[in-house]
Amino acid sequence: MSPAVKWGFCRINNIALSVSIFCLGGAASAATLTVDDDAPADFTRIQDAVDAASDGDVIYVKPGIYTGTGDSVVDTHGKAVWIKGMHGRDPFQKVVLDGQRRRRVINCVRGEKDRMGFANLVITNGRADYGAGVYVRDSSPAFVGCTVVENTASVCGGGIYLYDSDSHVVDCLITGNNAQSKNGSIGGGLSITGGRPIITNTEITDNHALAGNAKTETPSRGGGLSSQDALPTFDRCHIADNSADEGGGVYYRLREDDSFKPKFLESTIHGNTAWRRGGGLYVTSSVGYSLMLEKCTVTSNKVGPYQLGFGGGLFVDSCSLLLKNSNVDLNIASGGGGGITLSDAVMSTTDCTITANDANRMGGGLMLAEGSWATITGTTIDSNYAHAGAGIFATQSRVIFHDGTISKNYAVHGGGIFLFYAGDLEARGAMITGNHAHYSGGGLRAMYDSHGDFQDCQVRDNTGAGMIVDHSEVTLENTSVCNNMSNNLWMEEGGSWTDLGGNWVSMYCQGSDWCPGDLNSDGVVDNADVQLWIGYYLNPYDGHNHHILADLNGDNQVDGEDYMILLDNFGPCD
């Protein structure tokens, strides 16, 4: 059984219904033509049936393998006709359009618009510069229940190329296609330029955009799909196991349109690989417009092994990303931004999770650079890993983090957040907890003209200090910094913090089960604790910030009030 036939029977679901929807409004006088390559029918070749058809006709094709003799197997010549594969009871009997690795399979370039399309076809073995399997230009045919497999373009659109097209692609499988060029191929499976196509319930898997040498040649982009200057919608699609130098799953170059945002809805971008940037998705624009992902999952994508690979899940460059109710998890970057990298970009994130991503250098969950700006609301950043800034790494960029959680992230420096060289953070109602830094800054590490502004937050239960500030400043208001090991607030050279009131800075968190004054944690407040308290009072900064242990009322002062608390609790702990 050929690979094309093997793939062909995997994707036919509710096709009769889908085709009937697309055919509504057809002419009452439409004719029905039949094609069979080895049994009685009106024609033995599909192209002959197309040549004889009129607008509105339907061409039914019996199972078989159909080839061509010219530049393509089928050219619709501007006619509004439907070409539908007919399947017998045997699921292995498919209608296969075979380009024989010599020609394009389907050519649709003469303004075909309404009431026409292709259904239940296997489109395979096409060869062309653009759109080896399917080439659509200034036309908008529908594709329903088709399998586009093992086609190769030398430049763009190995499986399908849509140019200025509003085509609908429904219930299709686009797999095993390639685009390959030393000058930078684009769109291994699907390539879109211009237009507003809609891709629904379609799988785009195991496609590749290849270049001669990723380090020196123009990079290939969009292993699964590429979209340039278009406004497509992807609804309930699965984009998996594709590869390219940039944008292993998806490469998106945005166009200007104030009335419409291209979007992915309820889609999965999974297991894709890029060499340089954007393992799952690479989105860019020269004019800063927006792409939206809603109810999507971006998971298990990878960028590398190139040592400066960025954006394991998503790489956003010079444009805006809207991320809603989505998950970004288990992505890997050899450089920075295991989950997401922003470069001179803007991101708005609402009710998302960024979890278990890994960056070899910085920004396990999220990396911001080059003047980027992220507004993150109701989002959990959890269990990410990086050398620096496991949860968030921001340099010369601003993060607004509201009503979310940054927890259980692990780094050498800055377990939860690392602000580096003019990194800026506004945190409101944030929980920063359970993060770990092997060396410094379990909750927060701020360095070199960075600033953190915390209001109504909790920074607690982090390892490697709650906050370490170096040549930077933090501002706290109504914020609890407590139970962090080994310090809560540690100001290195040039570091400072401002108390705007209502703060609690203590080794103990309010409302927890603790015994004030039991400094050695032996279950009793006694003379041993008094001696420890006096030692901390006389020598509070011995490299371990022990004054925090002695500050029993959390006012950031070690004084007589703390000593009275200790005496008032003298005796066994309750």
N, C-alpha and C positions, 0 to 999 in steps of 0.2 A: 504493500500500500504506500503510495507516495505521501510525503509530508503534508502536501496541500490537502489531500483527501483526508488524512488523519486528523488535521486540525478542523476540517470543514464542518464536521457534525457536532462540534462542541458548543456552538453559540446560537442555535436556532430555538428561540423561545418567544412564543406569542407573535410569530412573524406574520401570520395571516391578518391578525388584528392591526398590527403596525402598518402593513402595506395598505390595508383598506383605508386607514386614516389618511395616508398620504395621497390616495387615489381619489378621494372625494372631490367632486366638482369636475370629473372627467366628462368629455363630450359624449352625448348619447349615442352618436354614430360610430364610436370607437370600434375598431376591428380587433380580433384576436388572431395572432399568428403563432405557429408552433415551429420549434426547431428540434431536430434530433439527429445526432451524427451517425446513427446506425439503425434507424427504423423509420417507417413511413411518417412523414410530417410535411409541413409546407416548405421547410428549408432544412438543409443540412449544415449551413454555416450561419452564425449569428449575424455577421455583417450583412449577408444577403437579406436577411429579414429586416434589418434596420434600413437598408437601402429601399426596400419595398414599402415600408411602413409610412403612415401619416401621423400627424400630431394626434395624441390621445390614444393611439393603438397600444396594445399590450402584447408583448412577445414572451411566450412561455417556452422555456428551454428544458428539455429532458436531460436526465443525468448523462454525463459523458465528459470527455476532455476535449475542449475546443481551442484551436490555435488560429493563427492568422498568417498573412503573407506580406503585409505591408509594414508600416511603422507602428501599427497597433493591432491588437486582436479585435477590438471594437471601437469604432468612431461613430458617435451619434449624429454627427453632421447637422447639429442645430435642431434636431427633431425632439419634440416632447413625447417620448415613448417610455414605457416601463419595460424593463427586461428582468424577468423573474425566473429563478431556478425552480424546477419542479422536482420534488423529492419523492421517491418511492418508499415502500415500507422498509427497505434495507437502509439503515442509517449510513452505510458506507457509500451509497450511491449519491454522489454529489455532482453539481454542475461546476466544472473546473474550467476557468479561462486561463490558459497557459501561454505565457509570452515566450517560452522556450529559451529564455536568457538571450533573446535576440531583439526584442521589441517591447514597447510599452503595452500594457494590457488594455486599459480603457482610456480613451481620449474624449474629453468633453469641453470644447473650447469655443463654441460658436453661439453663445448667448442662450443656451438651454436654461429655462427658468422653471415654469410651472408644470405640474402634473407629469413629472418624469423622474425616473430614478432606477435603482438597481436593487434587487433583493435576492437573498438566498444563493449568493455566488461565492465561489472560492477563486480569488484573484491572486495568481502566483507566477513566479519566474519572470517577472517583468524586468527590463533593462532600459534605462534612459538617463539623460542628464537630470531631468526634473520629473518627479512623479512617475516612478517606474511602474508601480502598480496601477495608480489612477492619477490622471492629470486633469484638473478642472480649472478653467480660466474664464472669468467673466460669465460664469454659469452657476446654477444652484441645484444640481440634482440631489436627490435623497439616496442614502445608502442604508439599507435595512437588512439586518441579519447576515451581513457579508463577512467573510474571512479574507483578510489581506495578508498574505504570508510569503516570506522569502523572495522579496523583490529588492533590487539594488539600484540606487541612483548614484551617479557620479558626483552630483552637486547637492541636491536638495530634495527631500521628500521621498525616501526610499519606498514606503508603502503608498502614501497618498500625498498629493500636493494640491492645496486649495488656494487659488489666487483670486482675490476680489470675489469671493463666493460666500453665499449665505446658506450653504448646504446644511442639511440635517444628516447626522450620522448616528444611527440608532441600533442598539443590540449587535454591535459588530465586534470582531476580534482583529486587532492589528498586531501581528507578531512576527518575529524573525526577519525583519526588514533592515536594510542598511543604507546609509548614505556615506560615501567615502570620497575624500578629496584632500590632497595636500594643501590646497588653498583654503581649507576650512569648510567642511560639509555641515549641513544644517538639517535637522529633522529626520532621524533615522526611520521612525515609523510614520509620523504625520507632520507635515509642514504647512503652515497657514500664513499667508501674506494678504493683509487687507480683508475686508468683509466682516460679516457677523455670523459665522457658522455656529451651530449648536450640536454638541457631541453628548449623547445620552446613553447611559448604561453600556458603555463600551470599554473593552479591555485593550490596553496598549502595553504590550509586554515583550521583553527580550529583543528590543530593537537597539540599533547602535549607530551613532554618528562617529565616523572614524577619520583620523588625520594621519598623515605620514609620520610625524614626530611631534608629540604634544608639547615638547619643550621649546622647539624652535619654529615650527610652522604656525600658521594661523590656526587657532584652536577650533575644533569641531564643537558644535553646540546642539543641545536638544536631542539626546539619544532616543527618548520616547517620542517627544513632539517638540516642535518649535512654533512660536507664534510671533509674528513681526508686524507691527502697525495694524493690528486687527483687533476686533472686539468679540472674541468667542466666549461661549459659555460651556463649561464642562459640568455635567450633572450626573452624579452617581457613576463616575468612571473609576477605573482601577489602572494605575500607571505603575508598572513594576518591572524590576530586573532589566532596566535599560541602562545604557552607558554612553558617555561623551566626555570630552575634555572639560566642558563647562555645561552645567545643566544636565546632569545624567538622566534624570527623568523628563524635565521640562526646561526649555529656554523660552523666556517671555520678554519681548521688547515692546513696551507699551506705546500707544498712540494717544493723541489728544482727543478727548471727547467728554465734554462736561455733562452730558445727559446719560451716560452709560459707563458702567465699570465692568471690565471683563472679570469673570469669576469662576471659581471652582466651588461646587456645591456637593456636599455629602460624598466626596471623592477620597480615594486613598492613593498616596504616593509612597511606594514601598520598595525597599531593596534596590534602589538605583545607585549608580556609581559615577562619580565625576573625578577627573584627574586634578583639576585646579580649583574650581569654585562651584558650589551649588550641587551637592550630591543628588538631592531630590528635585530642587527647583532653583533656577537662577533667573531673577527678574530684574530688568534694567530699563532705563528710559533717559533720554536726553532732555526731557521736559518735565519730569517729576510727577507723572500721573499714577493712578492707583490700580492695584490688583487686589481682589478680595478672595479669601478662603473662608468658607463658612461650613461648619460641621464636617470638617475634613480631618484626616489622619495623615501625618507625615512621619513615617517610621522606618527605621532600619536602613536608612540611606547612608552613603559613605562618600567622603571626598578625600583623595589621596591615592597612591602613597607619596605624591609630590609633597615635599616637606612644608610648603606654605599653602596647603589646601585649606580653604575657608568655606564655612557654611555647609556642614554635613547634611542638614535637612534643607535649609533655605539660605540663599544668598541674595540680598536685596541691595541694589546699587542705584543710587541717584533717583529714587522714586519712592512711592508710598505703598505699604502693604497693610491691608486690613485683615485681621485674623480674629474670627469669632467662633466660639464654641468648638474649638479645634484642639487636637492633640499633636504635639511634636515630641517624639520620644525615640530613644534607642538609636539615634543618629551619631555618626563619628566623623570628626575632622582631624586631619593630620596636623593642621596648624591651629586655627582658632574658630570659635563659633560652632561647637558640636551640633547644637540644635539650629541656631539662627545666627547669621552675621548680617549686620547693617553697616553699609559704607556710604556715607553722605546720603542717608536715607531716613525716612520717617515710617514708624510702625505704630499702629493702634491695635492693642490686643485686649479682648474682652472674654472672660469666662473660659480661659484656655488652661491646658496643662503643658508644661515643658519639662519633661521627665527623662532621667536616665540617659542623657546624652553625654558624649565624651569628646573632649578636645585635648590634643597633646600639649598645647601651649596655653591658650587663654580662652575664657568664655565657654565653659562646658555647656551651659544652657543657652546663653545669649551673649553675643559680643557686639559692641557698638564702637564705631570709629569714624574719623573724618567728618565730625560735625553732625552725627546722627542724633535722632530724637525718638524716644519710645515712650508711649503712654500705655501703661499696663494696668488693667483693672480686673479685679476678681479672678486673678490667675495664680496658679500654683507652679512654682519652679522648684523641682524636687529631685534629689538623688542624682544630680549631674556631677561630672568629674572634669577637672582641668588642673594644670600646673598653677595657674593664677585665675581667680575669679570663677569658681566652679558654677555658681548660679548665674551671676551677671558680671561681665567685664566691660567697663566703659572708659574710653579715653577720648578726650576732646569731644565729649558727647553728653547728652542729658537723658536721664531716666526719670519718669514720673511713675511711681509704683503705689497704687491705691488698693486697699482692701484685699490684699492677697497674702500668700504665704511663700516664703523662701526657706526651705528646710532640707536637712539631710544631704546637703551638697558637700563635696570633699575636694580640697585643693591643698597645695603646699602653702600658698599665700591667698588670703581672701576666700574662705570657704563659701560664704553666702554671696558677698558682693566685693568687687575690687574696683575702686575708683582710681584712675591712674592718669597723671598729666591732664589736669583740667577736666576730670570726670565730675559730673554733677548729678546728685540724686535728690529727689523730693519723695519722701515716703509718708503716706498717710494711712493710718489704720492697718499697718503691715505687721505681720508676724514673721520674725526672722529667728528661727529656732533649730537647734539640733544640727547645725552645720559644723564642719570640722576643717581646721587649717593645721597642717602638720607643723608649720613654722610660725605663721603670724596671721591674725585677723580671722578668727573663726566666723564671726558674724559679718564684720566689715573691715576692709583694709583700704585706707585712703592715703594717697601719696601725691605730692607735688602739685600744689595749687588746685586740689580737688575740694569738693564741698558736699556735705551730706546734711539734709534738713529733715528731721524726724518729728512727727507730730502724731500723738495717739498710737504709738507703736510699741511692740514688745520685741526686745532683743535679748533672748534668754537661752540658756542650756546649750550654748555653743562651746566648742573646744578650740583652744588656741586664741582665746580672748573674745570678748563681745565686740569691741571696736579697737583698732589700732590706727592712730592718726599721725601722719608724718608730713610736715610742711603743708598741712591742710587744716580744714576746720569742719566741725560738726556742730549742729544746733539741735537741742533737744527741748521738746515741750510735751508735757503729759505723756512721757515715754518711760517705760520700764526697761532698764538694762541690768539684768540680774542672773545670778547662778551660771555665769560663764566662767570657764576655766581656761587659763589660769588668772585672767584679769577680766574686769568689766570694761572700763575705759582706760586705755593706756595712751598717753600722749608722748610720742617721740619728739625729737628735735623739730621745732617749728610747728608742732601740732597744738591745736587748741580746741576747746569746746565751750559752747555758750549755753547756760542754763536759763531757759525762758519760763521755768516754773512748772510745778506739778509732776516732777520727775521722781523716779525711784531707781537709785543706783546702789545695788547691794549684792552681796553674795547670796542673799536669800530673796526669793520672789514673794511678793505679797499674796496672801491667801494660800500659800503652800504649807505643808506640815513641817514646820521648823521650830527650833528651840533657840530663841535669841540669847546670845552669850555663850553658847556651847561651841567655842571656837575649835576645839580639838575633836568634836563629834563623838564624844564618849558617852553621851546620854545624860550628862550631869554638868551643871554650871558650878565650878568650884575654883579653888585658888590657882589651879593650873591654867584655867581660862583667863583669870585676872593677870597672871604673869605674861601670857601671850598677848593680851590686849595692851598692856603697858609697853611691851616690846614693839608692837606695831605702831603704837602712838609715838614712841620716841624715834623710830626708824621706819617710817611708812613706805619709803621708796627704796627698796633694796634689790631692785630688779624683778620683783614679783608683784608689785603693787598691793602689798599686804594691807594697806590702809582700808581697802574695800572690805576685808574681813572684819575690821574693827569699826566700820561705819554701820552700826546696828540699826539706825533709824533711816538710812538711805538718803541722807541730805547732802552727801558728798563732803561732809566734814567729820573729822574724828575729834570729839571734844567731850566735855563733861556730861552732856546728854546721853551719849553712847555708854559712858561708864555707869550712869545711873540705871540704864536698861539692864546692863549686865548684873548689877547688884540686886535689882528688883527680881530677877529670875534666878537668883542663887538657889541651888539645890537641884534635885532630880528633875529631868524634863518630864512633862506630862505625856 
